[in-house]
Amino acid sequence: MEIEELTATMGKYYGERIVTALVGVECDVNKVEKVASAVTAFQNVEDAFVVTGDYDIVLKVRFPHYDEFQDFLVGSLGKLDGVRRLRTMMVLSIKKEMGQKIGE
């Protein structure tokens, strides 16, 4: 699937709904703290965690539209010095957030 087709498909799926995603960030080993500090400056980053495991940092982000999320990944986050790879997990539904059950 071409990037334009994927963007159109995701844009249709999300429509006017807010896009929420978790982003796993792999960093150069000696730049994790620098990247973690830098991502906190982005308005749409709600949470940033330095973690162990497959990723060095996990972010929770929200955007009003999918194309803005895509621009953030490609144009901002992916260009930070020290970022090696991004893995995105799109949130399909939220069951509990900030200690509160959702939709029950």
C-alpha positions as CSV (number, residue, x, y, z in Angstrom):
1,M,0.0,0.0,0.0
2,E,1.4,3.4,-1.0
3,I,1.7,6.1,1.6
4,E,-0.9,8.3,0.0
5,E,-3.4,5.4,0.0
6,L,-2.6,4.6,3.6
7,T,-3.1,8.2,4.6
8,A,-6.4,8.4,2.8
9,T,-7.6,5.1,4.4
10,M,-6.6,6.2,7.9
11,G,-8.1,9.6,7.4
12,K,-11.4,8.0,6.5
13,Y,-11.2,5.6,9.5
14,Y,-10.6,8.4,12.0
15,G,-12.7,11.1,10.3
16,E,-13.3,13.7,12.9
17,R,-12.3,11.5,15.8
18,I,-9.2,12.4,17.8
19,V,-6.2,10.2,16.9
20,T,-4.6,8.5,19.9
21,A,-1.4,6.4,19.5
22,L,1.4,4.9,21.4
23,V,4.8,5.4,19.8
24,G,7.8,3.2,20.7
25,V,11.1,5.1,20.1
26,E,14.4,3.4,19.6
27,C,17.3,5.7,20.2
28,D,21.1,5.7,20.0
29,V,22.1,4.4,23.4
30,N,23.9,7.5,24.5
31,K,21.1,9.9,23.4
32,V,18.1,8.4,25.2
33,E,17.8,11.2,27.8
34,K,18.4,13.9,25.2
35,V,15.6,12.5,23.0
36,A,13.3,12.1,26.1
37,S,13.8,15.7,27.0
38,A,13.2,16.9,23.5
39,V,9.9,15.1,23.0
40,T,8.4,16.7,26.0
41,A,8.4,20.0,24.1
42,F,5.8,18.7,21.6
43,Q,2.3,19.8,22.5
44,N,0.7,16.6,21.3
45,V,2.9,14.4,23.4
46,E,0.7,13.7,26.5
47,D,3.0,11.2,28.2
48,A,6.7,10.2,27.7
49,F,8.3,7.2,29.5
50,V,11.9,6.0,29.4
51,V,11.6,2.3,29.5
52,T,13.4,-1.0,29.2
53,G,12.7,-3.6,26.6
54,D,12.2,-3.3,22.8
55,Y,12.0,0.5,23.0
56,D,13.9,3.2,24.8
57,I,11.0,5.6,25.1
58,V,7.2,5.1,24.8
59,L,5.0,8.1,24.0
60,K,1.3,8.6,24.2
61,V,0.2,11.2,21.6
62,R,-3.1,12.7,20.5
63,F,-3.9,14.6,17.4
64,P,-7.1,16.1,16.0
65,H,-6.5,14.6,12.6
66,Y,-4.5,11.7,11.2
67,D,-2.5,13.8,8.7
68,E,-1.2,15.9,11.6
69,F,-0.1,12.8,13.4
70,Q,1.7,11.6,10.2
71,D,3.4,14.9,9.8
72,F,4.6,14.7,13.5
73,L,6.1,11.2,12.9
74,V,7.8,12.0,9.7
75,G,8.6,15.7,10.0
76,S,9.3,16.1,13.7
77,L,9.8,13.0,15.8
78,G,11.7,11.0,13.2
79,K,14.1,13.8,12.6
80,L,15.3,14.3,16.2
81,D,19.0,13.6,16.6
82,G,19.4,10.2,18.2
83,V,16.1,8.7,17.0
84,R,16.8,5.4,15.2
85,R,13.4,3.9,14.7
86,L,9.7,4.5,15.5
87,R,7.0,1.9,16.0
88,T,3.5,3.1,16.1
89,M,0.5,1.5,17.8
90,M,-2.7,3.1,16.9
91,V,-5.3,3.1,19.7
92,L,-8.6,1.6,18.4
93,S,-10.6,2.1,21.6
94,I,-9.9,3.3,25.2
95,K,-11.1,1.1,28.1
96,K,-9.4,2.9,31.0
97,E,-7.5,6.1,31.1
98,M,-6.0,8.1,34.0
99,G,-7.5,5.6,36.4
100,Q,-11.1,6.0,35.0
101,K,-13.0,3.4,33.1
102,I,-14.3,4.6,29.8
103,G,-17.7,3.9,28.4
104,E,-19.2,1.8,31.2
